[in-house]
Amino acid sequence: MRTRAGFFAGFLVCLGVLGYALYLQHGEGLEPCPLCIFQRVVFIALGVVFLLAAAHGPGPRGAALYAGVLTVVAALGAGIAIRHLWVQFGAAPQVADCGADLYFMLETLPLSETLALVFRGSGECSDTQWSFLGLTIPGWSLVFYLLLAGLAIAIARQAGRGART
């Protein structure tokens, strides 16, 4: 796989995940909770970095740098997804009832307080509104974060091997 094509494939995967999330929201009426919104932001960030990498077409060192950035961003997303799964399956000790929505919190509270409230979870974050093959939305998000990090690492390894031959 060529470096540009690989990074562009990662961008397309991010685009597909975000497109399906928007379909679930607008087509199926599933409103995203605050943790879902943060996961979308991470997919957007991944998509942007994948697209920049595809446009840049880096050599082995650049591919490794992009892979490092992508892996860190995907790990952040995986952490959010794991936290969401923890809240969703009742392992979180203090899940608040549904309260103010994310937009209200961002407008009225300091960012640090908003983040603390979001990661504590809420009743809407614990709802399981959709599943496929036994995985809920944050479960699938986790799968895609891991796949995208793996793709970025594979691209960097292949670019490094191509430079040595």
Sequence and secondary structure as in RCSB ss.txt:
>XXXX:A:sequence
MRTRAGFFAGFLVCLGVLGYALYLQHGEGLEPCPLCIFQRVVFIALGVVFLLAAAHGPGPRGAALYAGVLTVVAA
LGAGIAIRHLWVQFGAAPQVADCGADLYFMLETLPLSETLALVFRGSGECSDTQWSFLGLTIPGWSLVFYLLLAG
LAIAIARQAGRGART
>XXXX:A:secstr
  HHHHHHHHHHHHHHHHHHHHIIIIIS     HHHHHHHHHHHHHHHHHHHHHHH   HHHHHHHHHHHHHHHH
HHHHHHHHHHHHHTT SS  B S S HHHHHHHS HHHHHHHHHH BHHHH    EETTEEHHHHHHHHHHHHHH
HHHHHHHHHHHHHH 
